[in-house]
């Protein structure tokens, strides 16, 4: 309520109640307002307490249900088996890598300084190599169709 509303209420109370009984009525009204505030504060506290305990109950119940589901599904056992298998595989791979020779008998190709790409980034193919590869494919093929000859001129 604003100040002007309080003034209007005071004037109306003064007119209807009268100047003699106004202080007594004001005390009664103030006492009633204090009791009302106290009652609403108690109710608010009780609602908050009920809400808190209900929330805690729901959270505890959810955790209990999760635990029971995990036990029923054997999640812990599956996790343990997975970790054991993973550790075994990792250990076997490490042992296998330790037993491999360092060079594996692979010789690195010497760089002849020639770029196998043209100025557009396309791979340069030797016609003789392409023809021999096509011939090899046709010899190994069980298909009766003849393979097409591919060369730079056909493109």
SEPAFI-516395 format. One record per residue (C-alpha): residue in one letter; x, y, z. Coordinates in steps of 0.2 Angstrom, whole numbers, always signed. Layout:
A, X, Y, Z
...
END
This chain:
X, +0, +0, +0
X, +6, +17, -4
X, +5, +33, +8
X, -10, +40, +0
X, -20, +24, +2
X, -15, +23, +20
X, -21, +41, +23
X, -38, +36, +15
X, -40, +21, +26
X, -35, +31, +41
X, -48, +44, +37
X, -62, +31, +34
X, -57, +22, +50
X, -58, +39, +60
X, -75, +43, +53
X, -83, +25, +56
X, -74, +20, +72
X, -72, +37, +80
X, -57, +45, +89
X, -60, +36, +106
X, -60, +18, +99
X, -47, +21, +85
X, -31, +17, +96
X, -39, +1, +103
X, -44, -5, +85
X, -27, -1, +79
X, -19, -12, +92
X, -31, -26, +88
X, -27, -25, +70
X, -8, -24, +73
X, -9, -40, +84
X, -20, -49, +71
X, -7, -44, +57
X, +8, -50, +68
X, -1, -67, +71
X, -5, -69, +53
X, +13, -66, +48
X, +19, -78, +61
X, +6, -91, +54
X, +11, -89, +36
X, +30, -90, +41
X, +26, -106, +50
X, +17, -113, +35
X, +31, -108, +23
X, +44, -116, +34
X, +33, -132, +35
X, +31, -132, +16
X, +49, -130, +13
X, +53, -144, +26
X, +41, -156, +17
X, +48, -151, +0
X, +66, -154, +6
X, +62, -171, +13
X, +52, -177, -2
X, +66, -172, -13
X, +79, -181, -3
X, +67, -197, -3
X, +65, -196, -22
X, +84, -195, -24
X, +88, -209, -12
X, +74, -220, -21
X, +82, -216, -38
X, +99, -221, -32
X, +92, -237, -24
X, +84, -241, -40
X, +100, -238, -50
X, +110, -249, -39
X, +97, -263, -40
X, +96, -262, -59
X, +115, -262, -60
X, +116, -278, -49
X, +103, -286, -59
X, +111, -282, -76
X, +128, -288, -69
X, +136, -271, -75
X, +150, -272, -62
X, +155, -290, -68
X, +154, -285, -86
X, +165, -270, -83
X, +178, -281, -74
X, +178, -294, -88
X, +180, -280, -101
X, +195, -272, -92
X, +203, -289, -89
X, +201, -293, -108
X, +207, -275, -113
X, +223, -277, -101
X, +227, -294, -109
X, +226, -288, -126
X, +236, -273, -123
X, +249, -283, -114
X, +250, -296, -128
X, +252, -282, -141
X, +266, -274, -131
X, +275, -291, -130
X, +272, -293, -149
X, +279, -276, -153
X, +294, -279, -142
X, +298, -295, -152
X, +297, -287, -169
X, +314, -283, -177
X, +318, -265, -178
X, +320, -263, -197
X, +308, -277, -202
X, +319, -280, -217
X, +311, -264, -226
X, +323, -254, -236
X, +318, -236, -240
X, +317, -230, -258
X, +330, -218, -263
X, +323, -201, -269
X, +327, -199, -287
X, +322, -181, -286
X, +308, -183, -299
X, +290, -177, -294
X, +277, -190, -299
X, +264, -176, -302
X, +262, -164, -316
X, +259, -145, -314
X, +241, -148, -310
X, +244, -161, -296
X, +239, -176, -307
X, +249, -192, -305
X, +259, -195, -321
X, +257, -213, -327
X, +268, -221, -339
X, +259, -229, -354
X, +269, -245, -354
X, +265, -248, -335
X, +247, -244, -338
X, +246, -256, -353
X, +255, -270, -343
X, +243, -268, -328
X, +228, -268, -340
X, +235, -284, -348
X, +238, -292, -331
X, +220, -288, -326
X, +213, -296, -342
X, +223, -312, -340
X, +217, -314, -321
X, +199, -310, -325
X, +186, -324, -327
X, +175, -311, -336
X, +173, -314, -355
X, +173, -296, -359
X, +189, -288, -365
X, +196, -274, -355
X, +197, -257, -362
X, +214, -250, -366
X, +218, -234, -355
X, +231, -222, -360
X, +234, -203, -360
X, +227, -201, -378
X, +210, -209, -374
X, +207, -196, -360
END
